[in-house]
């Protein structure tokens, strides 16, 4: 079987293998800690809503900080960012362990600690997911994403049961201590990783401009927009099971902390099956069909979980929801990565996480609170039935907004652009820059030209241009002029360096439609305001002082 079809192909790459194994250990600790936190909340608070907020307190930082973390991942050394995040979570987990050991934990203090751990996760995840593309070749990326999901859910299948046993035997403080120790493996692996850092000759983007660029890129990428919408609906409805599972264990199947861990383990075991099935299903089914299967499976699982008084039957239902969980989320993640160039992949993945990922998605954050409120008013069984109905509606969304299929787009930089020789002494911050490109188009080619220009407009704005316009010469109608603005000269250079091989098809198509004897003429100009002489002299003095 070719590497691109093998689910284990990424393990042939040493860096991916070592960090994957270290992440496995860290995920074990994280799930043990999650069991301890959720069960401790049931012990120190009688509020159903407070129990659901344990899940929300972990996900809220992703809603608040994920895009910032994505911008950091695209502009700084990802390995260093991951190290900082892991060390921070190590410190917080150690402090939580001490407070729990001495009996100092209150419901709100527990939420505060889980919120801080969520902040570390928010900082770590965009860099980790964006780094996968640096560890394995592009053709192995779908398998690597599926393996990451499998790793998370291997631990989910065993870790919660171990966590439940630890909590039952030694208390929540012991579970927190186990999580504290688990961070050392991944910190050691990251310290050993000697990744190749690409040196960008351009000045680093400011945080505000980097965030704006990420939002703009996603907004002008229709395929990614579909993924985010479907992911948000999936995360919002799927959060019900995970947010209310402690109550399912305690109230619906009359169990204790060990039962809660076993139920989480069944969910994780189903997720492992989903990861193993993912590649084979992609060979035979479209992305949209797979996602609909995931939605339907979760709906059936929620229905059975709501009605079953038997832990064995509930475990079987959770196998189905775990399988659907990984099928949907790994497909969402892979679609985003394969649709995004490396310069913005961290920001695109952070937006995907904000809309989707369990424990870190905005949908989960809102969902945990919503399902907690519903469980408070209607009981956990009715809340799960409502979530099943939302899942069915989420599957129906695909009738109007189907997911795109995987595309073999070459998103490597085109590298055709070289800075032109300039007669003016421009600084990187000089601007605004106005660019005008003249085309000569035959009347018969105008419809095809306008279609190509609509795509060119999307690419221009997506990569940082503003005030885009297309004009036709009234005196010489064969001449069409494309015009756009960029804030500074360095942003103009950055804009052109963002062009990918996949974008080249539109530029080549426009060049072929051009009827002139020479290539389309490009005018690069800098805007200047007319001002009176003494104001100009004062302005020049201020510039010289800086």
DRENKOL-613894 format. One record per residue (C-alpha): residue in one letter; y, x, z. Coordinates in nm, 2 decimals. Each point is the difference from the previous one (the first is absolute). Example, Ala and Ser with C-alpha at 12.3 -4.5 7.8 and 13.67 -1.06 7.14 Angstrom:
<recs>
<rec A; <-0.45; 1.23; 0.78>> <rec S; <0.34; 0.14; -0.07>> 
</recs>
This chain:
<recs>
<rec X; <0.00; 0.00; 0.00>> <rec X; <0.35; 0.14; -0.09>> <rec X; <0.22; 0.11; 0.29>> <rec X; <0.25; -0.27; -0.08>> <rec X; <-0.27; -0.26; 0.07>> <rec X; <-0.15; 0.17; 0.31>> <rec X; <0.12; -0.14; 0.33>> <rec X; <-0.07; 0.34; 0.16>> <rec X; <0.18; 0.22; -0.26>> <rec X; <0.31; 0.07; 0.22>> <rec X; <-0.23; 0.17; 0.26>> <rec X; <-0.04; 0.29; -0.24>> <rec X; <0.36; 0.10; 0.08>> <rec X; <0.01; 0.20; 0.33>> <rec X; <0.34; -0.11; 0.12>> <rec X; <-0.07; -0.37; -0.05>> <rec X; <-0.34; 0.03; 0.17>> <rec X; <0.13; 0.18; 0.31>> <rec X; <0.30; -0.23; 0.05>> <rec X; <-0.21; -0.30; -0.06>> <rec X; <-0.25; 0.10; 0.27>> <rec X; <0.28; 0.08; 0.24>> <rec X; <0.16; -0.34; -0.07>> <rec X; <-0.34; -0.15; 0.08>> <rec X; <0.02; 0.14; 0.35>> <rec X; <0.36; -0.11; 0.04>> <rec X; <-0.08; -0.35; -0.12>> <rec X; <-0.28; -0.02; 0.26>> <rec X; <0.25; 0.07; 0.27>> <rec X; <0.25; -0.24; -0.14>> <rec X; <-0.25; -0.29; -0.01>> <rec X; <-0.12; 0.08; 0.36>> <rec X; <0.36; 0.00; 0.11>> <rec X; <0.06; -0.34; -0.18>> <rec X; <-0.29; -0.16; 0.18>> <rec X; <0.13; 0.14; 0.33>> <rec X; <0.35; -0.13; -0.07>> <rec X; <-0.11; -0.35; -0.12>> <rec X; <-0.24; -0.05; 0.29>> <rec X; <0.25; 0.14; 0.26>> <rec X; <0.25; -0.26; -0.12>> <rec X; <-0.25; -0.28; 0.06>> <rec X; <-0.05; 0.14; 0.36>> <rec X; <0.37; 0.03; 0.09>> <rec X; <0.14; -0.30; -0.18>> <rec X; <-0.11; -0.37; -0.04>> <rec X; <0.22; -0.05; -0.31>> <rec X; <-0.19; -0.04; -0.33>> <rec X; <0.32; 0.11; -0.18>> <rec X; <0.02; 0.33; 0.19>> <rec X; <-0.36; 0.08; -0.11>> <rec X; <0.09; -0.06; -0.36>> <rec X; <0.32; 0.21; 0.04>> <rec X; <-0.21; 0.31; 0.07>> <rec X; <-0.09; -0.01; -0.37>> <rec X; <0.36; -0.07; -0.09>> <rec X; <0.14; 0.28; 0.21>> <rec X; <-0.20; 0.25; -0.21>> <rec X; <0.10; -0.15; -0.33>> <rec X; <0.37; -0.06; 0.07>> <rec X; <0.10; 0.37; -0.03>> <rec X; <-0.15; 0.00; -0.36>> <rec X; <0.23; -0.29; -0.09>> <rec X; <0.30; 0.18; 0.15>> <rec X; <-0.07; 0.37; -0.09>> <rec X; <-0.25; 0.01; -0.29>> <rec X; <0.25; 0.04; -0.28>> <rec X; <0.18; 0.28; 0.19>> <rec X; <-0.34; 0.17; 0.05>> <rec X; <-0.07; -0.04; -0.37>> <rec X; <0.33; 0.17; -0.09>> <rec X; <-0.08; 0.28; 0.23>> <rec X; <-0.34; 0.04; -0.16>> <rec X; <0.16; 0.03; -0.34>> <rec X; <0.27; 0.25; 0.10>> <rec X; <-0.16; 0.22; 0.27>> <rec X; <-0.33; 0.19; 0.06>> <rec X; <-0.25; -0.28; 0.05>> <rec X; <-0.23; 0.23; 0.21>> <rec X; <0.28; 0.07; 0.25>> <rec X; <0.08; -0.37; 0.02>> <rec X; <-0.36; -0.09; 0.08>> <rec X; <-0.01; 0.28; 0.26>> <rec X; <0.31; -0.13; 0.17>> <rec X; <-0.14; -0.36; 0.00>> <rec X; <-0.33; 0.11; 0.15>> <rec X; <0.16; 0.21; 0.27>> <rec X; <0.23; -0.29; 0.09>> <rec X; <-0.29; -0.25; 0.03>> <rec X; <-0.20; 0.26; 0.21>> <rec X; <0.29; 0.01; 0.25>> <rec X; <0.04; -0.38; 0.02>> <rec X; <-0.37; -0.05; 0.04>> <rec X; <-0.01; 0.25; 0.28>> <rec X; <0.29; -0.17; 0.18>> <rec X; <-0.17; -0.34; -0.05>> <rec X; <-0.32; 0.14; 0.15>> <rec X; <0.18; 0.13; 0.31>> <rec X; <0.18; -0.33; 0.05>> <rec X; <-0.32; -0.20; -0.04>> <rec X; <-0.19; 0.23; 0.24>> <rec X; <0.26; -0.05; 0.28>> <rec X; <0.02; -0.38; -0.06>> <rec X; <0.36; 0.00; -0.12>> <rec X; <-0.05; -0.20; -0.32>> <rec X; <0.17; -0.34; -0.04>> <rec X; <-0.03; -0.23; -0.30>> <rec X; <0.33; 0.12; -0.15>> <rec X; <-0.06; 0.36; 0.08>> <rec X; <-0.33; -0.02; -0.18>> <rec X; <0.17; -0.15; -0.31>> <rec X; <0.26; 0.28; 0.02>> <rec X; <-0.27; 0.27; -0.01>> <rec X; <-0.18; -0.17; -0.29>> <rec X; <0.33; -0.03; -0.18>> <rec X; <0.06; 0.38; 0.03>> <rec X; <-0.35; 0.07; -0.13>> <rec X; <0.08; -0.23; -0.29>> <rec X; <0.31; 0.21; -0.06>> <rec X; <-0.22; 0.30; -0.03>> <rec X; <-0.23; -0.18; -0.24>> <rec X; <0.30; -0.11; -0.20>> <rec X; <0.11; 0.36; -0.04>> <rec X; <-0.34; 0.13; -0.08>> <rec X; <-0.15; -0.25; -0.25>> <rec X; <0.23; 0.03; -0.30>> <rec X; <-0.03; 0.38; 0.00>> <rec X; <-0.38; -0.02; 0.04>> <rec X; <-0.05; -0.26; -0.27>> <rec X; <0.24; 0.18; -0.24>> <rec X; <-0.18; 0.33; 0.07>> <rec X; <-0.34; -0.13; -0.12>> <rec X; <0.13; 0.04; -0.36>> <rec X; <0.07; 0.37; 0.08>> <rec X; <-0.35; 0.05; 0.14>> <rec X; <-0.21; -0.15; -0.28>> <rec X; <0.05; -0.03; -0.38>> <rec X; <0.13; -0.32; -0.14>> <rec X; <-0.34; -0.12; -0.13>> <rec X; <-0.14; 0.02; 0.36>> <rec X; <0.29; -0.18; 0.16>> <rec X; <-0.16; -0.35; 0.00>> <rec X; <-0.31; 0.14; 0.17>> <rec X; <0.21; 0.19; 0.25>> <rec X; <0.19; -0.31; 0.10>> <rec X; <-0.32; -0.19; 0.04>> <rec X; <-0.14; 0.28; 0.21>> <rec X; <0.31; -0.01; 0.22>> <rec X; <-0.07; -0.37; 0.05>> <rec X; <-0.36; 0.07; 0.07>> <rec X; <0.09; 0.27; 0.26>> <rec X; <0.23; -0.25; 0.18>> <rec X; <-0.27; -0.26; 0.00>> <rec X; <-0.29; 0.23; 0.09>> <rec X; <0.19; 0.06; 0.32>> <rec X; <0.08; -0.37; 0.02>> <rec X; <-0.37; -0.08; -0.01>> <rec X; <-0.09; 0.22; 0.30>> <rec X; <0.33; 0.09; 0.17>> <rec X; <0.08; -0.34; 0.14>> <rec X; <-0.34; -0.04; 0.15>> <rec X; <0.03; 0.34; 0.16>> <rec X; <0.35; -0.09; 0.11>> <rec X; <-0.13; -0.33; 0.15>> <rec X; <-0.28; 0.20; 0.19>> <rec X; <0.26; 0.25; 0.13>> <rec X; <0.23; -0.27; 0.12>> <rec X; <-0.28; -0.19; 0.16>> <rec X; <-0.13; 0.31; 0.17>> <rec X; <0.31; 0.20; 0.09>> <rec X; <0.30; -0.21; -0.07>> <rec X; <0.28; 0.01; -0.26>> <rec X; <0.13; 0.33; 0.12>> <rec X; <-0.32; 0.17; -0.11>> <rec X; <0.04; -0.15; -0.35>> <rec X; <0.36; 0.13; -0.02>> <rec X; <-0.12; 0.35; 0.11>> <rec X; <-0.26; 0.00; -0.28>> <rec X; <0.27; -0.08; -0.25>> <rec X; <0.21; 0.28; 0.13>> <rec X; <-0.28; 0.25; -0.06>> <rec X; <-0.06; -0.13; -0.35>> <rec X; <0.33; 0.13; -0.14>> <rec X; <-0.10; 0.36; 0.04>> <rec X; <-0.24; 0.00; -0.30>> <rec X; <0.25; -0.12; -0.25>> <rec X; <0.27; 0.23; 0.14>> <rec X; <-0.23; 0.29; -0.05>> <rec X; <-0.09; -0.10; -0.35>> <rec X; <0.36; -0.04; -0.10>> <rec X; <0.09; 0.34; 0.15>> <rec X; <-0.27; 0.16; -0.22>> <rec X; <0.11; -0.18; -0.32>> <rec X; <0.20; 0.23; -0.22>> <rec X; <0.14; -0.25; -0.25>> <rec X; <0.20; 0.10; -0.31>> <rec X; <0.36; -0.11; 0.05>> <rec X; <0.19; -0.07; -0.32>> <rec X; <0.34; 0.16; 0.00>> <rec X; <0.27; -0.23; -0.13>> <rec X; <0.31; 0.18; -0.14>> <rec X; <0.21; -0.31; 0.05>> <rec X; <0.17; -0.08; 0.33>> <rec X; <-0.21; -0.22; 0.22>> <rec X; <0.10; -0.37; -0.02>> <rec X; <0.18; -0.15; 0.30>> <rec X; <-0.20; -0.25; 0.20>> <rec X; <0.20; -0.29; -0.11>> <rec X; <-0.02; 0.09; -0.37>> <rec X; <-0.37; 0.08; 0.04>> <rec X; <-0.07; -0.35; 0.15>> <rec X; <0.21; -0.17; -0.27>> <rec X; <-0.19; 0.19; -0.27>> <rec X; <-0.34; -0.12; 0.15>> <rec X; <0.12; -0.36; 0.02>> <rec X; <0.14; 0.01; -0.35>> <rec X; <-0.32; 0.15; -0.15>> <rec X; <-0.22; -0.26; 0.15>> <rec X; <0.25; -0.28; -0.09>> <rec X; <-0.01; 0.11; -0.36>> <rec X; <-0.38; 0.04; -0.01>> <rec X; <-0.15; -0.35; -0.06>> <rec X; <-0.36; 0.11; 0.06>> <rec X; <0.08; 0.14; 0.34>> <rec X; <0.19; -0.31; 0.09>> <rec X; <-0.31; -0.22; -0.06>> <rec X; <-0.20; 0.23; 0.22>> <rec X; <0.26; -0.03; 0.28>> <rec X; <0.01; -0.37; -0.02>> <rec X; <-0.37; -0.05; 0.01>> <rec X; <-0.04; 0.26; 0.27>> <rec X; <0.26; -0.18; 0.22>> <rec X; <-0.19; -0.33; -0.03>> <rec X; <-0.33; 0.17; 0.07>> <rec X; <0.14; 0.19; 0.30>> <rec X; <0.17; -0.31; 0.14>> <rec X; <-0.32; -0.22; -0.01>> <rec X; <-0.25; 0.28; 0.07>> <rec X; <0.18; 0.10; 0.32>> <rec X; <-0.12; -0.31; 0.18>> <rec X; <-0.35; 0.13; 0.05>> <rec X; <0.10; 0.34; 0.13>> <rec X; <0.29; -0.13; 0.21>> <rec X; <-0.21; -0.27; 0.17>> <rec X; <-0.34; 0.18; 0.02>> <rec X; <0.04; 0.07; 0.37>> <rec X; <0.04; -0.37; 0.06>> <rec X; <-0.29; -0.07; -0.23>> <rec X; <-0.22; 0.23; 0.21>> <rec X; <0.13; -0.15; 0.33>> <rec X; <0.04; -0.37; -0.07>> <rec X; <-0.21; -0.09; -0.31>> <rec X; <-0.32; 0.20; 0.06>> <rec X; <0.05; 0.05; 0.38>> <rec X; <-0.03; 0.38; -0.01>> <rec X; <0.16; 0.30; 0.17>> <rec X; <0.14; 0.33; -0.12>> <rec X; <-0.33; 0.12; -0.14>> <rec X; <-0.03; -0.32; -0.21>> <rec X; <0.35; 0.06; -0.13>> <rec X; <-0.09; 0.35; -0.10>> <rec X; <-0.32; -0.13; -0.17>> <rec X; <0.20; -0.26; -0.20>> <rec X; <0.24; 0.27; -0.12>> <rec X; <-0.30; 0.21; -0.09>> <rec X; <-0.14; -0.27; -0.21>> <rec X; <0.33; -0.02; -0.19>> <rec X; <-0.01; 0.37; -0.05>> <rec X; <-0.36; 0.00; -0.12>> <rec X; <0.09; -0.26; -0.26>> <rec X; <0.29; 0.22; -0.11>> <rec X; <-0.24; 0.29; -0.06>> <rec X; <-0.20; -0.22; -0.23>> <rec X; <0.32; -0.10; -0.18>> <rec X; <0.09; 0.36; -0.06>> <rec X; <-0.34; 0.08; -0.14>> <rec X; <0.01; -0.31; -0.23>> <rec X; <0.36; 0.07; -0.11>> <rec X; <-0.07; 0.24; -0.29>> <rec X; <-0.29; -0.21; -0.14>> <rec X; <0.20; -0.32; 0.01>> <rec X; <0.29; 0.16; -0.18>> <rec X; <-0.24; 0.08; -0.29>> <rec X; <-0.09; -0.36; -0.05>> <rec X; <0.29; -0.21; 0.13>> <rec X; <0.37; -0.01; -0.05>> <rec X; <0.24; 0.10; 0.29>> <rec X; <0.11; -0.36; 0.03>> <rec X; <-0.35; -0.14; 0.03>> <rec X; <-0.08; 0.26; 0.27>> <rec X; <0.31; -0.10; 0.20>> <rec X; <-0.09; -0.37; -0.03>> <rec X; <-0.35; 0.08; 0.14>> <rec X; <0.17; 0.18; 0.29>> <rec X; <0.23; -0.29; 0.08>> <rec X; <-0.29; -0.25; -0.03>> <rec X; <-0.23; 0.21; 0.22>> <rec X; <0.27; 0.03; 0.27>> <rec X; <0.05; -0.38; -0.01>> <rec X; <-0.37; -0.07; 0.05>> <rec X; <-0.01; 0.26; 0.28>> <rec X; <0.30; -0.16; 0.18>> <rec X; <-0.16; -0.34; -0.03>> <rec X; <-0.34; 0.11; 0.15>> <rec X; <0.17; 0.21; 0.27>> <rec X; <0.21; -0.31; 0.11>> <rec X; <-0.30; -0.23; 0.02>> <rec X; <-0.28; 0.24; 0.13>> <rec X; <-0.08; 0.01; 0.37>> <rec X; <-0.26; 0.28; -0.06>> <rec X; <0.09; 0.36; -0.01>> <rec X; <-0.28; 0.08; -0.25>> <rec X; <0.13; -0.25; -0.25>> <rec X; <0.36; 0.12; 0.05>> <rec X; <-0.12; 0.35; -0.07>> <rec X; <-0.15; -0.11; -0.33>> <rec X; <0.33; -0.16; -0.09>> <rec X; <0.19; 0.31; 0.09>> <rec X; <-0.22; 0.20; -0.24>> <rec X; <0.14; -0.21; -0.28>> <rec X; <0.36; 0.04; 0.10>> <rec X; <-0.04; 0.37; 0.05>> <rec X; <-0.14; 0.04; -0.35>> <rec X; <0.29; -0.21; -0.15>> <rec X; <0.25; 0.21; 0.21>> <rec X; <-0.09; 0.33; -0.17>> <rec X; <-0.05; -0.15; -0.35>> <rec X; <0.35; -0.13; 0.00>> <rec X; <0.19; 0.28; 0.18>> <rec X; <-0.17; 0.29; -0.18>> <rec X; <0.08; -0.18; -0.33>> <rec X; <0.36; -0.06; 0.10>> <rec X; <0.04; 0.37; 0.10>> <rec X; <-0.16; 0.14; -0.31>> <rec X; <0.21; -0.22; -0.23>> <rec X; <0.32; 0.12; 0.17>> <rec X; <-0.10; 0.37; -0.02>> <rec X; <-0.11; -0.02; -0.36>> <rec X; <0.32; -0.18; -0.10>> <rec X; <0.24; 0.24; 0.17>> <rec X; <0.11; 0.36; -0.08>> <rec X; <-0.02; 0.27; 0.27>> <rec X; <0.38; 0.01; 0.06>> <rec X; <0.01; -0.35; 0.15>> <rec X; <-0.37; -0.06; 0.10>> <rec X; <0.07; 0.03; 0.38>> <rec X; <0.27; -0.27; -0.02>> <rec X; <-0.21; -0.23; -0.22>> <rec X; <-0.29; 0.03; 0.24>> <rec X; <0.22; -0.06; 0.30>> <rec X; <0.12; -0.32; -0.16>> <rec X; <-0.36; -0.10; -0.07>> <rec X; <-0.09; 0.07; 0.36>> <rec X; <0.30; -0.21; 0.12>> <rec X; <-0.13; -0.29; -0.20>> <rec X; <-0.38; 0.04; 0.06>> <rec X; <-0.18; 0.25; 0.22>> <rec X; <-0.18; -0.12; 0.32>> <rec X; <0.18; 0.09; 0.32>> <rec X; <0.29; 0.15; -0.21>> <rec X; <0.11; -0.27; -0.23>> <rec X; <0.30; -0.23; 0.04>> <rec X; <-0.24; -0.29; -0.07>> <rec X; <-0.22; 0.11; 0.28>> <rec X; <0.30; 0.04; 0.24>> <rec X; <0.12; -0.35; -0.08>> <rec X; <-0.35; -0.13; -0.03>> <rec X; <-0.10; 0.12; 0.35>> <rec X; <0.29; -0.18; 0.15>> <rec X; <-0.05; -0.32; -0.21>> <rec X; <-0.37; -0.02; 0.07>> <rec X; <0.07; 0.07; 0.37>> <rec X; <0.24; -0.29; 0.01>> <rec X; <-0.24; -0.23; -0.18>> <rec X; <-0.28; 0.11; 0.23>> <rec X; <0.22; -0.07; 0.30>> <rec X; <0.08; -0.35; -0.13>> <rec X; <-0.32; -0.10; -0.18>> <rec X; <-0.26; 0.24; 0.13>> <rec X; <-0.16; 0.30; -0.18>> <rec X; <-0.25; -0.21; -0.20>> <rec X; <0.27; -0.22; -0.16>> <rec X; <0.21; 0.31; -0.07>> <rec X; <-0.29; 0.16; -0.19>> <rec X; <-0.05; -0.32; -0.20>> <rec X; <0.36; 0.01; -0.11>> <rec X; <-0.03; 0.36; -0.10>> <rec X; <-0.30; -0.09; -0.22>> <rec X; <0.22; -0.26; -0.18>> <rec X; <0.26; 0.27; -0.05>> <rec X; <-0.26; 0.23; -0.15>> <rec X; <-0.10; -0.27; -0.25>> <rec X; <0.36; -0.04; -0.10>> <rec X; <0.03; 0.38; -0.04>> <rec X; <-0.29; 0.00; -0.24>> <rec X; <0.17; -0.27; -0.20>> <rec X; <0.32; 0.22; -0.04>> <rec X; <-0.21; 0.21; -0.24>> <rec X; <0.00; -0.28; -0.25>> <rec X; <0.37; 0.06; -0.06>> <rec X; <0.04; 0.37; 0.10>> <rec X; <-0.33; 0.18; -0.08>> <rec X; <-0.03; 0.36; 0.10>> <rec X; <0.02; 0.27; -0.27>> <rec X; <-0.31; 0.19; -0.10>> <rec X; <-0.03; 0.37; 0.07>> <rec X; <0.18; 0.19; -0.27>> <rec X; <-0.05; 0.36; -0.11>> <rec X; <0.37; 0.08; 0.00>> <rec X; <0.11; 0.36; -0.02>> <rec X; <0.27; 0.01; 0.27>> <rec X; <0.05; 0.37; 0.00>> <rec X; <0.36; 0.12; -0.07>> <rec X; <0.08; 0.01; -0.37>> <rec X; <0.20; 0.32; 0.04>> <rec X; <0.18; -0.04; -0.33>> <rec X; <0.35; 0.01; 0.15>> <rec X; <0.20; 0.31; 0.03>> <rec X; <0.36; 0.01; 0.12>> <rec X; <0.24; 0.01; -0.30>> <rec X; <0.27; 0.28; -0.02>> <rec X; <0.32; -0.14; 0.14>> <rec X; <0.36; 0.10; -0.08>> <rec X; <0.12; -0.13; 0.34>> <rec X; <-0.08; 0.17; 0.33>> <rec X; <-0.18; -0.29; 0.17>> <rec X; <-0.12; 0.01; 0.36>> <rec X; <-0.32; -0.19; 0.10>> <rec X; <0.21; -0.26; 0.17>> <rec X; <0.23; -0.05; -0.30>> <rec X; <0.01; -0.35; -0.14>> <rec X; <-0.03; -0.28; -0.08>> <rec X; <-0.19; 0.10; -0.32>> <rec X; <0.00; -0.24; -0.30>> <rec X; <-0.27; 0.04; -0.27>> <rec X; <0.02; -0.16; -0.34>> <rec X; <-0.27; 0.03; -0.26>> <rec X; <0.06; -0.12; -0.36>> <rec X; <-0.28; -0.14; -0.22>> <rec X; <0.01; -0.11; -0.36>> <rec X; <-0.23; -0.29; -0.04>> <rec X; <-0.09; -0.19; -0.32>> <rec X; <0.05; -0.38; 0.02>> <rec X; <-0.37; -0.06; -0.05>> <rec X; <-0.08; 0.21; 0.30>> <rec X; <0.24; -0.16; 0.24>> <rec X; <-0.25; -0.24; 0.17>> <rec X; <-0.24; 0.29; 0.07>> <rec X; <0.29; 0.22; 0.11>> <rec X; <0.12; -0.26; 0.25>> <rec X; <-0.35; -0.04; 0.14>> <rec X; <-0.02; 0.37; 0.05>> <rec X; <0.34; 0.01; 0.16>> <rec X; <-0.09; -0.26; 0.25>> <rec X; <-0.28; 0.24; 0.12>> <rec X; <0.24; 0.29; -0.02>> <rec X; <0.25; -0.18; 0.23>> <rec X; <-0.27; -0.06; 0.26>> <rec X; <-0.10; 0.37; -0.01>> <rec X; <0.36; 0.12; 0.02>> <rec X; <0.09; -0.22; 0.30>> <rec X; <-0.34; 0.07; 0.17>> <rec X; <0.08; 0.38; -0.02>> <rec X; <0.35; -0.02; 0.14>> <rec X; <0.24; -0.11; -0.27>> <rec X; <0.26; -0.27; 0.05>> <rec X; <0.23; -0.22; -0.21>> <rec X; <-0.24; 0.01; -0.29>> <rec X; <0.13; -0.17; -0.32>> <rec X; <-0.09; -0.02; -0.37>> <rec X; <0.29; -0.04; -0.25>> <rec X; <0.02; -0.05; -0.38>> <rec X; <0.29; 0.14; -0.21>> <rec X; <0.20; -0.29; -0.15>> <rec X; <0.13; 0.22; -0.29>> <rec X; <-0.33; 0.17; -0.07>> <rec X; <-0.28; -0.24; 0.12>> <rec X; <-0.28; 0.24; -0.07>> <rec X; <0.12; 0.21; 0.30>> <rec X; <-0.13; -0.10; 0.34>> <rec X; <0.11; 0.18; 0.32>> <rec X; <-0.19; 0.01; 0.32>> <rec X; <0.21; 0.09; 0.31>> <rec X; <-0.06; 0.05; 0.37>> <rec X; <0.15; 0.17; 0.30>> <rec X; <-0.13; 0.23; 0.27>> <rec X; <0.20; 0.09; 0.31>> <rec X; <0.00; 0.38; -0.04>> <rec X; <-0.12; 0.28; -0.23>> <rec X; <-0.29; 0.09; 0.23>> <rec X; <-0.11; -0.37; -0.01>> <rec X; <0.02; 0.01; -0.38>> <rec X; <-0.24; 0.31; 0.00>> <rec X; <-0.22; -0.17; 0.26>> <rec X; <-0.01; -0.32; -0.21>> <rec X; <-0.13; 0.19; -0.30>> <rec X; <-0.25; 0.20; 0.19>> <rec X; <-0.16; -0.32; 0.13>> <rec X; <-0.11; -0.09; -0.36>> <rec X; <-0.38; -0.01; -0.03>> <rec X; <-0.24; 0.04; -0.29>> <rec X; <-0.06; -0.37; 0.02>> <rec X; <0.37; -0.07; -0.05>> <rec X; <0.01; 0.23; -0.31>> <rec X; <-0.15; -0.28; -0.22>> <rec X; <0.32; -0.21; 0.02>> <rec X; <0.23; 0.30; -0.08>> <rec X; <-0.22; 0.10; -0.30>> <rec X; <0.00; -0.36; -0.12>> <rec X; <0.38; -0.02; 0.01>> <rec X; <0.03; 0.34; -0.17>> <rec X; <-0.23; -0.12; -0.28>> <rec X; <0.21; -0.31; -0.05>> <rec X; <0.32; 0.21; -0.03>> <rec X; <0.10; 0.03; -0.37>> <rec X; <0.24; 0.29; 0.02>> <rec X; <-0.06; 0.34; -0.16>> <rec X; <0.03; 0.17; 0.34>> <rec X; <-0.13; -0.11; 0.35>> <rec X; <0.19; -0.27; 0.19>> <rec X; <0.33; 0.15; 0.12>> <rec X; <0.05; 0.04; 0.38>> <rec X; <0.35; -0.01; 0.15>> <rec X; <0.01; 0.13; 0.36>> <rec X; <0.34; -0.07; 0.17>> <rec X; <0.16; 0.01; 0.34>> <rec X; <0.23; -0.28; 0.11>> <rec X; <0.35; 0.09; 0.09>> <rec X; <0.27; -0.22; 0.14>> <rec X; <0.36; 0.03; -0.12>> <rec X; <0.22; 0.10; 0.29>> <rec X; <0.36; 0.13; 0.02>> <rec X; <0.04; 0.39; 0.00>> <rec X; <0.09; 0.05; 0.37>> <rec X; <-0.30; -0.21; 0.11>> <rec X; <-0.22; 0.20; -0.23>> <rec X; <0.12; 0.33; 0.15>> <rec X; <-0.06; -0.12; 0.35>> <rec X; <-0.35; -0.12; -0.10>> <rec X; <-0.07; 0.34; -0.16>> <rec X; <0.11; 0.18; 0.32>> <rec X; <-0.23; -0.21; 0.21>> <rec X; <-0.29; 0.08; -0.23>> <rec X; <0.08; 0.38; 0.02>> <rec X; <0.00; -0.02; 0.38>> <rec X; <-0.36; -0.14; 0.00>> 
</recs>
